[in-house]
Amino acid sequence: MSDGADLMELAKRRGFFFQGSEAYGGVAGFYTYGPQGASLKANVEDAWRDRFVTREGHMEIDAPTIMPEPVFEASGHLDGFDDMIVECPECGESHRADHLVEDATDVEDAESLPTDQVEALIADNDITCPSCGAPLAGVDVSAFNLMFETDIGPGSSQPGYLRPETAQGIFVEFSRLKEYARNQLPFGVAQVGRAYRNEISPRRGLVRVREFTQAELEHFVDPEADEPPLDRVRDVELPLYSAEAQQGDGGIETTTVGEAVDEGIITSDWVAFYLGVARDWYERIGVDMDRFRYRQHLPGELAHYASDCWDAEAEIDGNWIEITGFAYRGDYDLSKHAKYADADFTVFQQYDDPVTVERAVVEPDMSVLGPEFGGAAGAIAEELDRMAAAGDEQFDDLSDADTVEVTVDVRETRSDSRANQNAERSGDDETYAVPADALDYRVEEVTEAGEHVTPHVVEPSFGVDRLVYTVLDHALRTDEVDDEERSYLAVPPEVAPTTVGVFPLMSKDGMDDRARDLAATLRQAGLSVAYDDSGAIGRRYRRQDEVGTPYGVTVDYQTLEEETVTLRDRDSTDQVRLPVDDLPAAIADLRTGGALADWGDPVE
């Protein structure tokens, strides 16, 4: 287990990550990945693609990071993507109010509480400003929208926002993506890319930043027909911290995927499937399973669109941090975009045999709607048709003589003066009262060959930067080698920044030239190689150990005589001698779990 300060020092000194723009004083919440960190991050992303895209047969896209304002009106981010902020009346510094409460009390998830309760907790616990120590009791806690706003184009430009998540780039392109999936459900669309959130108080290195990388999968399913292949993961054991346990005196309970589904602990089979798939993947990339759990969202923090949501959490410095969210989002996202955008967000599902059904039809008298509502008439007619198809209860009362109007809510604000004068509207200019006598409503029998289904969405959303931080924290070790303390990163070979270090025993008698040639050969074999001839051989081993290089190859006099080298394992420091020609195959085998002893004779 690492100390936070130790990890940050190592990260900066060895080129994993460091604060961006330090030459200009730095900006909180922005980090640059150095050579080691960029390689580790890329390897984690590649491992994610391998497991959640390639092996599951999903597709991947790369959408823009800036999107126009209507996208975020539809998604709800403009109105509800907020954190709680409190501003110190003395020094003017702003802080996350819920974080202050969590740091000073036993409350684990203050984010799910209403602002008045957070204000009360600040007052009751005499919480002060972390910057200057001034008391914050009685200071208002307010909502702060986290999105970065920008302008698209010059002059009277179009407002836009840097995306706060990669998911919206998938949702808005659904009408085209479904064609690539041949209009067949289920199908999944993945994206790995940058997202941006204007965090109030970035902290703890890569844990809370303003620019970060997400790896998200949106799996579109027919809720009535598609079931996950639970048998593949039924016996996978999960450390679950359920909502019931959190609200009582319970703790983490280990149970299988199958048991959790059968007992109703996990209510969504699709979420359960991905929890099982992800559990083994976390271990594969180096997350310590003794410091890992799945935590279920409490009722107060459950998103309004989600029927079940679990977070994968890792323990860092005694605190649990979210590294992935698993949510069953229903049809919320596609239904919202269908209302706001000019595209089809459904998939037509063919029936095995045609069926006869009753269908509601409403025909508005446009000779009434046109003069009454002007430019809004077309949108009102479209919304009436949608309401009828959805079985809106207002139409049940049309036969009643007392019913004089139907309330219709459309999205676009109308500028037409007649519509503004005659329509009864809500504060955002969307609601119209349509006279009942202008509507012909009836139910007809029709034969249908299929139906348009709005898919539901299953979303595993991974925070790549937090995963990188977790892998580093969980991998940092110290031990003693040759009576000297050693610090090393026990990262799995698959994600290690460098696969093998090549060292000449000494830089003379041709050993350095032979080592350089060998390093080039290994690079041609597709391996990431570090060449180092500076200092004592033991020091060179330690440098590579500290950045997580799993294998070391030493060229010595025996290499020059018989074309053999020593191959060293980072964690055990054991060495074997083997022929140079066997090196690429040996390293490839070791990366997939092979034994060092199978490739040569031990070196004492």
N, C-alpha and C positions, 0 to 999 in steps of 0.2 A: 504494500500500500504506500502511495506517495504522499508527501506533504504538498499542499497547493503551491507554496512558495518554491519548493524544490522543483516541481514540474514546470512552473513558469520560467525559472532560471534555466533549466535544461532546454526548454523549448526555444528560448532566445539564443542561448549560447551555441546550440547545435543545429540551429536553422530549421526548427519545426514551424514555429509561428511567432510573430512579434507585432506590436502595435503599428498600424499603418501611418505613414506621413510623419514619422518621428523627427525628420529633419526640420519640420515646421511645427514642432510641439506635440504632434500626435492628435488624433481625434478619438474619443472614447467610442467603443463599439465597432471599430473597424480594424481588422487584422490582415496582415500579409503572411501568406504561407511561404516559408523558405524552402530551399531545395529538398530537405528531408520531409517536411510537412506536406509539400505539394505532392510528392511521390506517395506518401502514406495515404493522403486523402484520395488520390486517383485510384489507388489499389482498393480502398474501401468501396468507392463508387463502382469499380469494375466487379467486385465481389457481389455487390447488390444487384447489378444488372444481370450477372450470371444466375443468381437465385430467383429473383422476382420478375425478370423479363424473359430471359432465354429459356430457362427451365420450365416456366409456366406458360410459355407460348404467347406472351403478350407483345404489343408493339410499343415503340418509344417515339416521342416527338420532342421538338425543341421550339418552344413558343417564345414570342417577344417578352421582355421583362417590363416594358412600359405598355400600358393598355389604356384605352379611352375611358372617360368617367362613367358612361352608361354601363359598362361591364360591372363596375363596383356598386352602382345603384342597384342593379339586379341582384348581385351576390349578397347585398346587405352590409358590405364593408364600410360604406360611407356613414351609415347610421349606427352600426353596432360593433365596430372593431376598435374598442377602447380599453385602456387601462386606467386604474385609479391613480390620480396624481395629487400630491399635497405640496404646496410651496411654502418654504420657510419665510415667516414674516420678517426675520432679522437679516439673513444673508441672501435671501432670494433664490437659494438652490431648490430645485424640484426633485422629488423623490417618489418612488412607487409606494403608495400608502400601504398596500397589502403586504409588500415585502417588509416594511418597517414593523408591521404587526407580527408577521411570521418570525422575524428575527428576535423580537422582544417577548413573545408569548409562546404558549404551547399550541396555538392555532396553526394547523398544517396547511390549510388551503383558504387563506383569507380572500383570495381572488373571487371565490364563489359567493362571498357575502355582499349584501347591499352596502352602499356607501355610508349610510347612517350608522350601521353597526361598526364599520371600520373606524369612523370618526369616534364612536363611543369607546372602542378598544384603545385607540390612541390616547384618549383622555384618561381612561381608567388605569392605564398602565404607565402613565407619565412618560410617554415616548417623546424623545427629543430629536432635534435635527442632527443627523450624523455628521454634518459639515461643521456646524458652529455650536451645537449643544443647546440651542434655544428650544423652549417647550413648544410642542405642536398641538397641545390641547386646545380645542375650540377653533382650530383652523379648518376651513372647508376642504373636503375631499371631493374632487370633481373628475369627470371623464375626459380623457385625452385620446384623440384618434391617432393611431399609430402609423398611418400611411404617409409616405412621402409624395407630395404633390408636385407636378411639373406642368409645363406647357408643351403641346405638340405643334410645332410650326411657329412662324413669326407673326407679328401683328396681333390681330384678334384671334389668337390661336385657340386650338381645341384643348380644354383641360384634360390632363391625364394623370395617372398615378403609377409609381413603381409598384409592381405586384407584391402583395404581402404574403403570397403563397403561390406555388406553381400550379395548383389545381385549376384555377380559373382559366388558364391557358388551354387546358384540356377540355373543360366544359364548353367554352364558347365555340370550339371547333368540332363539337360532337356531330353536327349534321354532315360534315365531310368525313370524319373519322369512321362513322358507322358504315359508309360506303366501302372504305378500305377493309372493313370486317365483313363485307358482303351482306350487310344488314342481318347478321346472325348473332343472336345473344347466346351465351355471355361472351364478352370480350373485354380485355384490359388494355389501358393506355397508361404508359409510364412516362415520367419526365424527371431528369436530374438537372437542376439549375438554380440560379441565384434568386433570392427573395429579399425583401427589404421591409424593415419595421423600425420606426423612429422611436426606439425604446427610451423610456424616461430615464432610467438609471442602468446603463449597461454595466455588467460586473462579472467577475469570476472567469476571466479569460474568454474562451470560446463558448461558455455556457449561455451567456446572454449578450448578443451582439446586434448591430443594426443592419449588417449585410451578412447573409448566410446562405448555405446551400441546402436545398431539400432534395430528397429522393422520394417521389410520391407515385403511388399507383392508384388509378381510379378504375375499379373493376365494375363494369356495367352488367347487371343481371336482370332477368325477368323474375320478379318476386313470386310469381305463381308457379313457375316451371323449373327454375334453375336451382340446383342444390350443389353445395361444395363437395369435393371428394374427401369427406371426413375420415374415411378408412385409412388414408395415407398418413394421418397424424393422430389417430385416435389414442395411441398408446404413448404419445409424447407427454412428458411430465412438465407441468407448468407451476411456477410459484405464484399463487394468486393472492392478492390483497383486495378482497371484495368490499363492496360498499357496506354490506352488513357488518363485516369485521371492523371497518373504519369507524362505524357509528357505535360500535360496542367496545368490548375489551379484547377483540380478536386480533390475530396477527396474520402473517403469511402462512397459507396452507398449500402444500404441494399436492396436486391432483392431476390426473390425466385429462387430456382434451375430452375424451369420451365421457368421463365421469362428470366433468364440469358442464357439458351440454345436457347430459341425462338428468342431472340434478337441478338444472335451471340457473346455475351460477353465471354462466355465459349464455345470454338469451339469443344471440345471433349465431347461427351455425357458420355463417361466412366469417364473422369476426373470430370465432373459435378456430377455424381452419388456418387463418393467417397468423394467429398467435402461435399455433403449433409449428407452422413453417418457419416463422421468424426466430423462435426460441433456439433451434439448432444453428441458425445462421449467426446469431449473436455470439454463440460459443465459437463458431468457426473463425470469426474475425478477432477474437481475443477478449470479449467481455467476460469478466469473472462471474460465473453463475452463482457463487456464494454472495455476490453483491448485486443481485439482479432480482426484479420482481415485476409482475403485471398488476397495476393498480386500477381498479374500476372507478369511473367517475361517480361522484356523489350526485344525488338528485339536483342539488343546487348548482352544480357546475356543468351538468349535462347540457350540451348544446340543444337548442330547441328543435333542430332537424334530426338529431341522433337518437335512435331508440336504444342503443347500447354503445358504450365507448370505454376502451381500456387504454391506459398508457403503459408502455414499457419504460421502466425506470431503473437507473443505475445509481449505486451509492458512491458518492464522491466526497471525501473529507467529512464523513458523517452525515451528509445531506443526500436526499434522493432527488435526482434530476430526471426530467422526462427526456427520453431519447427518441421515442416514436409514439404516435397516436394511432389507434385502430378504431375506426368509427363505421357504423352502418348509417349512412346519411339519407337513406330512403330516396325519394324522387325530388327532394327539396331543390337541389341545384339545377337540374334540367327543367323542372317546372317553372322556376323563377326566370331562367333565361328564355324559356318559351314565351313567357308573358311580355318580356321586354324586347326581345330581338326578333328580327324578321327571318326566321329559320325554323326548320322542323326538328324538334328535339325528341321525336318518338321513333320507334322501330316497328315496321309492319310485320306482324307475326301471322303467318299463313296457318289456317285451320286444316286439320286432316280432311274434314268434310265440311261443306258450307252449312251454316246454321241460320235459322230464322229467328230474329230478335225484334223486340220493340225498341223503337228509337224516338226520342223526343225531338221535335222540330219546332223552331220558332221563326216566323217570317214577319219582320217588322215592316210597317208601311213607311217606305222611304219618303213618300210625299209629305209625311208628317215629320219624320225625323230630320229631313234635310232643312226645312225652314226653321225648325225648332232649335237644332243644335249645330247647324252650319258645318264647319270643317270637322267637328267631332263625330258626325253621324256615322261615318264608315267604321270608325273604331268601336262605336257603341254597338253597331250591328254585329261586328265580329265577336264582341264580348258576349252579346246575347246568345249567339250560336254556341259559344263555348259553355255558357251557363246551362243551357238546355241539355247539352250532351252530358254535362256533369251532374244533372239531376238537381239543379238548384231548387230549394224548397219554395222560393217565391212563385214559381210557375204553378205550384199546386193550388194557389189561391186565386188564379185568374178567373175561374168560373164564379167566384164570389162577387156579387155586384158591389160590395163595399171596397173591393180592391181597385184603386185608381191609378197605381203606378208600380213600376218595378225599378229598384235601385241598381244601377250599373256602375261599376268601378273600372275605369280604364287608367292606363299609365300616363299617357302623354298630357302635359299641360297645354290647354288650348288657348290660342290667341284670338280666335274668332269672337267678335264683339257680341253677336247674337247669342252664341253659346254661353259666353260669360254672363250675359244678362238674364238668360232664361233657365240655365241649369242650376240645380242645387248641388253645391260642391263641398267637398271637404277642404281642409286647410291647404292641401297640396294640389287642388284643382283636378281631381280625378273622378268625382262621383256625380252621376247624373240621374235625375228622376224621369223615367220614360213612361208616358201615359199608357195605361193598360189597354185602352181601346185602340192603340196603334199596333198591337201585337196579335198575330194569329199563331196560337200555340196548339199543337196537337201531338199525338203519339201514333206512329205508323209502324207497321210490320215490314221489315226488310230482310233480304237474304244477304248474308255477309260471308266473304271468303276468308276473312281474317280480321285482326284488330290492330290498332295502333297502340303500342305499349310504351309508356314512359319508363325507361329502365330505372331501377334503384342502383345506388352506388355504394360499394364497399371500398373504404379508403384506408390503406396503411400509409402513413406519412412519416418519413424518417428524417430526423435532423442530422445531416452529415457531419457538421462541425462538432456537435455534441458527441456523436459517435467517435470521431477522431480523438476528442479530449478524453472520453471514457477509455478508449483502447490504450492511450498513453498512460493514463493514471493507473489503470488496472495492470499494466505491463511493467511498470517501474519497480525494479528489485535492487536489493543490495545483498552482497555476500562477501566472502573472503576467499581470495585465490592467491596462493604463494605468500601467505602472511600479509596480504595487502587487501584493503577493502575495495570492492568492485561495485560499480553501479551499472546496471544494464537494463535494457528493454526486452522483455520476453514476449515480443509481438509474434504472432504466427507468421511463418515464412511467406504465406500468400499475400499478406498486406505489408510486410516489412519494406521500408523505403528502398533498401538495397539488399540484394539476395546474397552476394558473396563478396568478401574482401580478398584481394590478392596482394601478397607481401613477399618481396625478396628478403631472404634472411639478412643479407647485407648487399649494399649497392656496389659490388665489385665482382671481378672475375666472371662477368657475364650474367650473374644471377638477376640483376635488374632488367637487362634486355629480355631475358627469357620470361620473366614475370610479366613484362609489358605485352609480349607476344601472347602469353597465355590469357591475360585479361582481354585482349582483343578477340581471341578465339571464343571465349565464353560470352562476350557481348554478341558475337555473330550467332551464337546458339540461342539468343533471345533472353539472356540473363542480365539483370542489372548488376553492374560490377563497380566496386571502388578499388582503385589502385593506391597503395600507400607505402612509401619507402622512407618515411621520415621518423627518425628516432628508434629506440630499442623495440624489438619485436613484441615484447610484452605490452608496451605502451600502445602500439598500433592495434593489438588485439582489444585493449580496453576502449580505445576510441570507437571502434566498430561495434563493440558490445553495447556501448552507451547509446548508439543510434539504432540499435535493434537488428543489425546485420546478422542473420542466423548462421552463416558459414564463413570460415576463413581458410584460404589456401596459401601455404607457404612454399616458396621455391628456395631450395638449398643446394648444397654441393651434390647431394645424392640425385637431385633432379637432373643436374647436368650430366651425371654419369649414366643413369639408367631410366630417365624419363618417368620418374615417380614424384609425387608431391604428398604433403600432409594435408588432410582435410579436417578442420576443427569445428566442433559444435558449440554454438554460443552458450547455451544454457548449462550444459554439463562440463564444458571445456575439454571433453574427451577428443582425442585425435586418432585418425587411422592414416596409414600410408597406402596409396593406391596409384595405378598407372594414370598418367595424364589423360590418355584417351578415354578413360572411364569417367572423367569428371562431369561432363554434361549430363550423362545418364544418372550418375549417382546423386547429383544435386536435384534433378527432376524427381527422382524417387523420394528423396528426403523431404521435399516440399509437400508431398502427398502422404506423409506418414511413415516412410521407410525407415529402417534401422541403420545407423551409422556403421555398426559392426559388420553388416552384410557386405560392405564395400572395400574392406581392406584389413590389414593387420594393425592391432592397437600400437600406439606410440606411447612409450612410458615417459 
